[in-house]
């Protein structure tokens, strides 16, 4: 089902529905959070048999500063959740700015934090990188020390992990807020794969959370460590 409208409204009643595919694309500046622009929301049935739907959210970092209310952002995303889902994918096109505050607000949404069993974060890097200033909108809300209740989350996968401090803080946030977490998979970028210092900081976090299974992959695709064998 697809349609074009500046203010869409639709009601669907299909109690026997088994397959779901719902896609909504946004114009620049319509849904924003600081530097972050929402490009697309996609909801579809997961390919794995027996699983619920997967929700995909695509964000990119803009060169301009926008002002958006966090509550409005989560409400806009929640209105697309026309079916229960167990997998959330966040696709983030970043140029070096922090994504923790954005992820914190999204994961704290009622429709997400109570149903999400698997979180997958895909970090897409750009050739041009910037650094956040002390008053950067990406650093809003003090997300590092806050708590959300991810009661259903069992597995986390992060692709393109570089090991910067704000990425490590995001890992700590997830580990702190997900009491049912069983497995975490981290796929390193070229930068992190080549840095023993960055890998060591990552492994120190893992060792402090031994009940969780951890798997680390180099950018080449080779496994570099697991819960019982964390190499440096």
HULIN-V351461 format. One record per residue. RES is the residue in one letter. SS is DSSP state (@ for helix, = for strand, . for the rest). PHI is phi in degrees with one decimal (none if undefined). D_FIRST is the distance of its C-alpha to the first C-alpha in Angstrom with 1 decimal. Layout:
res=<RES | RES>
ss=<SS | SS>
phi=<PHI | PHI>
d_first=<D_FIRST | D_FIRST>
This chain:
res=<X | X | X | X | X | X | X | X | X | X | X | X | X | X | X | X | X | X | X | X | X | X | X | X | X | X | X | X | X | X | X | X | X | X | X | X | X | X | X | X | X | X | X | X | X | X | X | X | X | X | X | X | X | X | X | X | X | X | X | X | X | X | X | X | X | X | X | X | X | X | X | X | X | X | X | X | X | X | X | X | X | X | X | X | X | X | X | X | X | X | X | X | X | X | X | X | X | X | X | X | X | X | X | X | X | X | X | X | X | X | X | X | X | X | X | X | X | X | X | X | X | X | X | X | X | X | X | X | X | X | X | X | X | X | X | X | X | X | X | X | X | X | X | X | X | X | X | X | X | X | X | X | X | X | X | X | X | X | X | X | X | X | X | X | X | X | X | X | X | X | X | X | X | X | X | X | X | X | X | X | X | X | X | X | X | X | X | X | X | X | X | X | X | X | X | X | X | X | X | X | X | X | X | X | X | X | X | X | X | X | X | X | X | X | X | X | X | X | X | X | X | X | X | X | X | X | X | X | X | X | X | X>
ss=<. | . | . | . | . | . | . | . | . | . | . | . | . | . | . | . | . | . | . | . | = | = | = | = | = | . | . | . | . | . | . | = | = | . | . | = | = | = | = | = | = | = | = | = | = | . | . | . | . | . | . | . | = | = | = | = | = | = | = | = | = | . | . | . | . | . | . | . | . | @ | @ | @ | @ | @ | @ | @ | @ | @ | . | . | . | . | . | . | = | = | = | = | = | = | = | = | = | = | . | . | . | . | . | @ | @ | @ | @ | @ | @ | @ | @ | . | . | @ | @ | @ | @ | . | . | . | . | = | = | = | = | = | = | = | = | . | . | . | . | . | . | . | . | . | . | . | @ | @ | @ | @ | @ | @ | @ | @ | @ | . | . | . | . | . | . | . | . | . | = | = | = | = | = | = | = | . | . | . | @ | @ | @ | @ | @ | @ | @ | @ | @ | @ | @ | @ | @ | . | . | . | . | . | = | = | = | = | = | = | . | @ | @ | @ | @ | . | . | @ | @ | @ | @ | @ | @ | @ | @ | @ | @ | @ | @ | . | . | . | . | . | = | = | = | = | = | . | . | . | . | . | = | = | = | = | . | . | = | = | . | .>
phi=<none | -148.2 | -158.6 | -121.9 | -164.5 | -75.5 | -144.1 | -70.3 | -144.7 | -148.6 | -126.6 | -128.1 | -122.3 | -147.4 | -63.8 | -99.2 | -64.7 | -113.4 | -114.3 | -127.0 | -144.4 | -139.6 | -133.4 | -135.6 | -107.9 | -118.5 | -80.7 | -56.2 | 85.9 | -78.2 | -127.2 | -135.2 | -146.8 | 63.2 | -86.9 | -89.4 | -115.3 | -81.5 | -95.6 | -162.0 | -122.5 | -130.4 | -122.8 | -151.9 | -66.4 | -66.9 | -73.0 | -70.1 | -62.8 | 90.2 | -93.6 | -80.1 | -71.3 | -111.5 | -106.7 | -119.3 | -127.9 | -111.3 | -127.4 | -136.0 | -88.7 | -100.4 | -83.1 | -110.4 | -91.3 | -114.8 | -125.4 | -137.8 | -82.3 | -59.9 | -63.7 | -63.7 | -62.2 | -66.4 | -64.5 | -64.5 | -71.7 | -62.1 | -67.4 | -87.6 | -79.7 | -81.7 | -145.1 | -65.6 | -140.0 | -119.0 | -121.9 | -120.1 | -113.4 | -110.2 | -102.6 | -118.2 | -93.6 | -112.5 | -114.9 | 112.6 | -79.3 | -76.0 | -112.7 | -60.4 | -64.3 | -61.7 | -62.2 | -58.8 | -67.0 | -67.8 | -68.2 | -79.7 | -62.5 | -57.4 | -71.3 | -96.4 | -66.9 | -92.7 | -118.7 | -69.9 | -102.6 | -135.0 | -117.4 | -125.0 | -114.2 | -109.5 | -99.3 | -105.7 | -91.8 | -108.3 | -67.1 | -93.7 | -120.2 | -127.0 | -121.1 | -72.0 | -80.7 | -57.2 | -106.1 | -64.3 | -59.3 | -66.6 | -100.5 | -72.2 | 78.0 | 57.5 | -61.0 | -62.0 | -107.9 | -91.7 | -133.5 | -126.5 | -101.8 | -95.6 | -70.9 | -103.1 | -69.7 | -118.7 | -143.7 | -129.1 | -131.6 | -125.1 | -106.3 | 84.2 | -71.1 | -103.8 | 84.2 | -66.6 | -58.3 | -69.2 | -71.3 | -64.6 | -64.9 | -65.3 | -60.1 | -61.7 | -60.1 | -63.1 | -62.0 | -73.3 | -102.5 | -118.6 | -67.3 | -98.8 | -63.0 | -111.8 | -144.9 | -131.8 | -115.9 | -123.5 | -106.5 | -79.6 | -77.8 | -59.4 | -62.3 | -72.1 | -62.8 | -89.2 | -116.1 | -66.5 | -63.8 | -66.8 | -66.1 | -62.6 | -61.8 | -64.7 | -67.4 | -62.6 | -67.1 | -63.5 | -64.5 | -79.8 | -130.9 | -61.4 | -64.4 | -90.1 | -79.6 | -120.3 | -134.7 | -119.6 | -121.3 | -71.7 | -63.3 | -74.5 | 100.1 | -77.4 | -70.7 | -113.1 | -173.3 | -139.5 | -58.2 | -95.0 | -150.3 | -95.6 | -92.9 | -127.3>
d_first=<0.0 | 3.8 | 7.1 | 10.7 | 13.2 | 16.4 | 16.1 | 12.6 | 12.9 | 10.6 | 11.9 | 10.6 | 13.4 | 13.1 | 16.4 | 16.4 | 13.2 | 14.4 | 11.7 | 9.3 | 7.5 | 6.8 | 8.5 | 10.5 | 13.5 | 16.6 | 19.6 | 23.0 | 24.6 | 21.8 | 21.9 | 25.3 | 28.0 | 31.3 | 30.8 | 27.4 | 24.2 | 20.7 | 18.7 | 15.4 | 14.0 | 12.1 | 11.6 | 11.6 | 13.9 | 17.4 | 19.0 | 22.2 | 22.6 | 23.1 | 21.5 | 18.9 | 15.9 | 16.7 | 16.1 | 16.8 | 18.2 | 19.6 | 22.6 | 25.3 | 28.7 | 29.7 | 33.3 | 33.2 | 33.6 | 31.0 | 31.4 | 28.6 | 29.1 | 28.3 | 27.2 | 24.8 | 23.2 | 22.7 | 21.4 | 18.7 | 17.7 | 18.0 | 15.6 | 12.7 | 14.3 | 12.3 | 14.1 | 17.6 | 18.2 | 21.5 | 21.1 | 20.9 | 21.2 | 22.6 | 22.8 | 25.7 | 27.0 | 30.5 | 33.7 | 36.0 | 35.1 | 34.7 | 31.3 | 32.9 | 32.5 | 28.8 | 28.2 | 30.4 | 28.4 | 25.1 | 26.6 | 28.3 | 25.2 | 25.5 | 22.0 | 22.9 | 26.7 | 26.7 | 24.0 | 24.2 | 26.3 | 25.9 | 25.8 | 25.5 | 26.6 | 26.4 | 29.0 | 28.8 | 32.1 | 32.9 | 36.3 | 37.3 | 38.0 | 39.1 | 40.7 | 40.0 | 42.7 | 44.2 | 42.2 | 38.9 | 35.8 | 34.6 | 37.5 | 36.7 | 36.9 | 39.3 | 36.6 | 39.1 | 41.1 | 38.5 | 36.9 | 33.6 | 33.1 | 31.0 | 31.9 | 29.5 | 29.6 | 31.2 | 30.5 | 30.2 | 29.8 | 30.6 | 30.5 | 32.6 | 35.0 | 38.0 | 40.1 | 40.6 | 41.8 | 38.7 | 36.7 | 39.5 | 39.2 | 35.5 | 36.5 | 39.1 | 36.8 | 34.4 | 37.4 | 38.9 | 35.9 | 34.6 | 37.2 | 35.4 | 34.8 | 35.9 | 35.0 | 34.6 | 34.0 | 34.9 | 34.5 | 37.0 | 36.8 | 39.7 | 41.4 | 41.5 | 42.3 | 45.4 | 46.6 | 48.5 | 48.8 | 45.1 | 44.7 | 47.6 | 46.1 | 42.9 | 45.0 | 47.1 | 44.1 | 43.2 | 46.8 | 46.7 | 43.7 | 45.1 | 43.2 | 40.0 | 39.5 | 39.2 | 38.3 | 38.9 | 38.0 | 39.6 | 37.7 | 39.0 | 37.1 | 40.3 | 40.6 | 43.1 | 43.5 | 42.6 | 43.7 | 46.9 | 47.6 | 46.9 | 48.6 | 49.5>
